[in-house]
Amino acid sequence: MPADAQSIAISARRRNPDLDHGRPSVRDEFAPARDAANFVPGPLCFAAMTQAPRSTPLDPLPSIVDDYRRDGDVGLLFDRLRTFARARTPQAVKEAATPYRDQPEVVIPLYEDIVSRAPSDAQAMVVLANAYWLTGRGPDVVGELATRAIATDGSNRGAWHLWALAESTVRGRVERWQRVVQEFPSDQLARAALADNATSLAHDEHDPLALDLAIATYEGLLAESTQTAQRMALEQTIQTLRAWTL
């Protein structure tokens, strides 16, 4: 089995570092159903390897994926997907991959090929970085791709979100989310992430400035909110934070 396929096959559940702090968080209230930067990784389990048909460039993608679902051979899946991708244009690969965007084991080999042949395609980098994150590939790889995507297209919001998520320290994440909010002031998901991480920083380092930032950011979101459940979550979080003694 190729090393990269093996790393996916044995990947343990990896949580977003800015969501796992055991304290008030309302970020999920702002998360759209499909957002390139909003991901809470879940477990990936693959069955043991078994024999499957040899691949050819003419194998249709649904057939390749169906064989994998039946046989569970992730190494062969990667080989067949790479053969599939090499025989097609990057745009054709993108179109074929669309139904499988929630399956990182399918996305990764296809989009690795796309990125290698279309190095200025920022959105392809974002899709690949997101798939890497979901499989626990690590913040360095994700951050490098996100940085490349931003350099290619500074308006790609997903790239900025991944760049912020990939920062390993909570203080660094606060600083990065502040930068994202500066770039996209109306981005409620980024502001919720900023407030979430500022709350973590206030809790972990007893930082009163971070606490003030968290409360102010949550209050700004509350002022804009029109959804009852969202408003209730924000009000409860703000009340809790105001009662903190650092």
LINDATA-V854481 format. One record per residue. N is the residue number from 1. RES is the residue in one small letter. SS is DSSP state (h for helix, s for strand, l for the rest). PHI is phi in whole degrees, 0 to 359 (999 if undefined). OMEGA is omega in whole degrees, -180 to 180 (NA if undefined). Layout:
n=[N/N]
res=[RES/RES]
ss=[SS/SS]
phi=[PHI/PHI]
omega=[OMEGA/OMEGA]
This chain:
n=[1/2/3/4/5/6/7/8/9/10/11/12/13/14/15/16/17/18/19/20/21/22/23/24/25/26/27/28/29/30/31/32/33/34/35/36/37/38/39/40/41/42/43/44/45/46/47/48/49/50/51/52/53/54/55/56/57/58/59/60/61/62/63/64/65/66/67/68/69/70/71/72/73/74/75/76/77/78/79/80/81/82/83/84/85/86/87/88/89/90/91/92/93/94/95/96/97/98/99/100/101/102/103/104/105/106/107/108/109/110/111/112/113/114/115/116/117/118/119/120/121/122/123/124/125/126/127/128/129/130/131/132/133/134/135/136/137/138/139/140/141/142/143/144/145/146/147/148/149/150/151/152/153/154/155/156/157/158/159/160/161/162/163/164/165/166/167/168/169/170/171/172/173/174/175/176/177/178/179/180/181/182/183/184/185/186/187/188/189/190/191/192/193/194/195/196/197/198/199/200/201/202/203/204/205/206/207/208/209/210/211/212/213/214/215/216/217/218/219/220/221/222/223/224/225/226/227/228/229/230/231/232/233/234/235/236/237/238/239/240/241/242/243/244/245/246]
res=[m/p/a/d/a/q/s/i/a/i/s/a/r/r/r/n/p/d/l/d/h/g/r/p/s/v/r/d/e/f/a/p/a/r/d/a/a/n/f/v/p/g/p/l/c/f/a/a/m/t/q/a/p/r/s/t/p/l/d/p/l/p/s/i/v/d/d/y/r/r/d/g/d/v/g/l/l/f/d/r/l/r/t/f/a/r/a/r/t/p/q/a/v/k/e/a/a/t/p/y/r/d/q/p/e/v/v/i/p/l/y/e/d/i/v/s/r/a/p/s/d/a/q/a/m/v/v/l/a/n/a/y/w/l/t/g/r/g/p/d/v/v/g/e/l/a/t/r/a/i/a/t/d/g/s/n/r/g/a/w/h/l/w/a/l/a/e/s/t/v/r/g/r/v/e/r/w/q/r/v/v/q/e/f/p/s/d/q/l/a/r/a/a/l/a/d/n/a/t/s/l/a/h/d/e/h/d/p/l/a/l/d/l/a/i/a/t/y/e/g/l/l/a/e/s/t/q/t/a/q/r/m/a/l/e/q/t/i/q/t/l/r/a/w/t/l]
ss=[l/l/h/h/h/h/h/h/h/l/l/l/l/l/l/l/l/l/l/l/l/l/l/l/l/l/h/h/h/h/l/l/l/l/l/l/l/l/l/l/l/l/l/l/l/l/l/l/l/l/l/l/l/l/l/l/l/l/l/l/h/h/h/h/h/h/h/h/h/h/h/l/l/h/h/h/h/h/h/h/h/h/h/h/h/h/l/l/l/h/h/h/h/h/h/h/h/h/h/h/l/l/l/h/h/h/h/h/h/h/h/h/h/h/h/h/h/l/l/l/l/h/h/h/h/h/h/h/h/h/h/h/h/h/l/l/l/l/h/h/h/h/h/h/h/h/h/h/h/h/h/h/l/l/l/l/h/h/h/h/h/h/h/h/h/l/l/l/l/h/h/h/h/h/h/h/h/h/h/h/h/h/h/l/l/l/l/h/h/h/h/h/h/h/h/h/h/h/h/h/h/h/h/h/h/l/l/h/h/h/h/h/h/h/h/h/h/h/h/h/h/h/h/h/l/l/l/h/h/h/h/h/h/h/h/h/h/h/h/h/h/h/l/l/l/l]
phi=[999/303/299/289/293/296/296/285/298/256/296/275/296/239/268/300/296/266/242/242/230/63/209/305/208/239/302/298/295/255/278/289/297/226/219/302/254/253/220/246/303/242/289/241/236/235/287/294/289/223/289/218/299/291/268/225/300/271/299/288/300/302/294/298/291/297/298/296/297/280/258/73/270/290/295/293/304/299/298/292/293/293/297/302/293/297/272/225/287/305/294/295/294/302/297/292/279/309/293/247/297/267/242/299/292/270/296/302/295/293/281/298/293/300/296/292/263/230/292/257/271/296/294/297/299/295/298/294/298/297/295/300/299/297/263/76/294/119/293/295/294/296/297/295/294/297/296/298/295/296/297/279/213/292/268/281/295/299/296/295/298/296/300/291/297/285/293/275/256/293/295/296/294/301/296/289/293/299/296/298/296/297/286/227/300/268/281/293/297/295/292/295/295/299/298/300/288/296/298/299/296/298/290/286/243/51/260/293/293/294/296/299/297/299/297/298/291/297/297/297/293/298/297/264/286/240/263/300/298/294/297/297/296/295/299/294/295/299/299/296/293/295/272/292/241/268]
omega=[178/-176/-177/176/179/-179/177/-176/-178/-176/175/-179/179/179/173/-175/-177/180/-170/-176/177/179/-171/176/177/-175/-177/178/-177/-173/175/-177/179/179/-176/-176/-178/-178/173/-172/176/-177/173/-178/180/-178/179/-177/173/-180/177/-176/175/-175/171/179/-176/180/177/-176/178/179/179/-179/179/178/178/179/180/-171/175/-179/-175/178/178/177/-179/-180/-178/180/178/176/178/-176/-177/-177/-175/176/176/180/178/178/178/-178/180/-176/-174/-179/-174/-175/178/-180/-175/179/174/-176/-170/-178/179/-177/170/178/180/-178/-179/-178/179/-172/177/-179/-175/-178/176/176/-180/180/180/180/179/178/176/-178/-178/-179/176/-177/175/-176/-178/-179/-180/-179/180/178/180/179/176/-179/179/180/-180/-178/-177/179/-178/-175/179/179/179/179/179/177/179/-179/-174/178/-172/-179/-177/178/177/178/176/-179/-180/179/174/178/179/180/176/-180/-175/-174/-179/-178/-177/179/178/179/176/177/177/180/180/-178/176/175/178/-179/178/-179/-173/-174/179/-174/-178/178/177/177/177/179/180/-178/-179/-180/177/179/177/177/179/-179/-178/-172/176/-178/-175/-178/179/180/-180/179/179/-180/179/179/180/179/179/-177/179/-179/-179/173/-177/NA]
